Amino acid sequence: MSDSDTPNADILARLEAVIAARRTADPGSSYVARLYAKGLGKIVQKLGEEATETVIAALTEDREALVGEAADLLFHLLVLLAARDVPLADVLAELDRREGTSGIAEKASRNF
């Protein structure tokens, strides 16, 4: 795949901006606004549903379904992050911080 064929990596940042802009839109015409109008519980429920659907798609080995469900999962995660006022940049910074660290070592360093 050439660079011109690669989907734009900035799509998550653009999607985050769209979600922010639609938070206060008319719930009758905006899915994002409808989720926000229903509250954090509904947003979390939708994220859980999308996570389950992603797992099911992965287990059925249906690549197209997995791609679609993964996109839904990322979308709903961005909605949740925005609802909790967590910028995507914070999540990306955490991933950057963890880069090159063993997953086992990283988990051991957490204070649970």
C-alpha positions in Angstrom: 0.0 0.0 0.0 1.5 3.4 -1.0 1.2 6.5 1.1 -1.5 7.8 -1.1 -3.5 4.6 -0.5 -3.1 4.7 3.3 -6.1 6.1 5.1 -5.4 9.4 6.7 -4.1 8.9 10.3 -5.7 12.2 11.3 -9.1 10.8 11.0 -9.4 10.2 14.7 -8.5 13.8 15.4 -11.1 15.0 12.8 -13.7 12.7 14.3 -12.9 14.0 17.8 -13.6 17.5 16.5 -16.9 16.5 14.9 -18.0 14.8 18.1 -17.2 17.9 20.1 -19.1 20.1 17.6 -22.2 17.8 17.7 -22.4 17.4 21.5 -24.9 20.3 21.7 -26.6 19.8 18.4 -30.3 18.9 18.1 -30.7 15.3 19.3 -33.3 14.8 16.6 -30.8 15.3 13.9 -27.5 14.2 15.5 -26.7 10.7 16.8 -23.9 12.2 19.0 -26.2 14.7 20.5 -28.8 12.0 21.1 -26.2 9.9 23.0 -25.2 12.9 25.1 -28.9 13.7 25.8 -29.3 10.2 27.2 -26.4 10.6 29.5 -23.1 8.9 30.4 -24.8 5.5 31.2 -26.1 5.2 27.6 -22.7 6.2 26.2 -21.0 3.5 28.3 -23.7 1.0 27.3 -23.1 1.7 23.6 -19.4 1.3 24.0 -19.9 -2.0 25.7 -22.3 -3.2 23.0 -19.8 -2.2 20.3 -16.9 -4.0 22.1 -19.0 -7.2 22.3 -19.9 -6.9 18.6 -16.2 -6.4 17.8 -15.3 -9.6 19.7 -18.1 -11.5 17.9 -16.9 -10.3 14.5 -13.4 -11.3 15.3 -14.5 -14.8 16.3 -16.5 -15.3 13.2 -13.4 -14.5 11.1 -15.4 -12.1 9.0 -12.9 -9.5 8.1 -15.4 -7.0 6.7 -17.6 -7.2 9.8 -14.6 -6.9 12.1 -13.5 -3.7 10.3 -16.9 -2.2 10.6 -17.3 -3.1 14.2 -13.8 -1.9 15.1 -14.7 1.5 13.5 -17.9 1.6 15.6 -15.9 0.8 18.7 -13.4 3.5 18.1 -16.2 6.0 17.4 -18.0 5.2 20.6 -14.8 5.3 22.5 -14.2 8.8 21.3 -17.7 9.8 22.3 -17.0 8.4 25.8 -13.7 10.2 26.1 -15.3 13.5 25.1 -18.1 12.9 27.6 -15.5 12.5 30.4 -13.4 15.5 29.0 -10.4 13.3 28.1 -8.8 14.5 24.9 -7.6 11.8 22.5 -4.2 13.5 22.8 -4.0 12.3 26.4 -4.6 8.7 25.4 -2.1 8.9 22.5 0.5 10.4 24.9 -0.1 7.5 27.3 0.4 5.0 24.4 3.6 6.9 23.5 4.8 6.7 27.1 4.3 3.0 27.0 6.0 2.4 23.7 9.0 0.1 24.1 7.9 -1.1 27.5 7.1 -4.7 28.0 3.4 -5.2 28.6 4.2 -7.3 31.6 6.6 -4.7 33.1 4.1 -1.9 32.4 1.2 -3.8 34.2 3.6 -4.6 37.1 4.3 -0.9 37.5 0.7 0.1 38.1 -0.5 0.6 41.6 -3.7 -1.4 42.0 
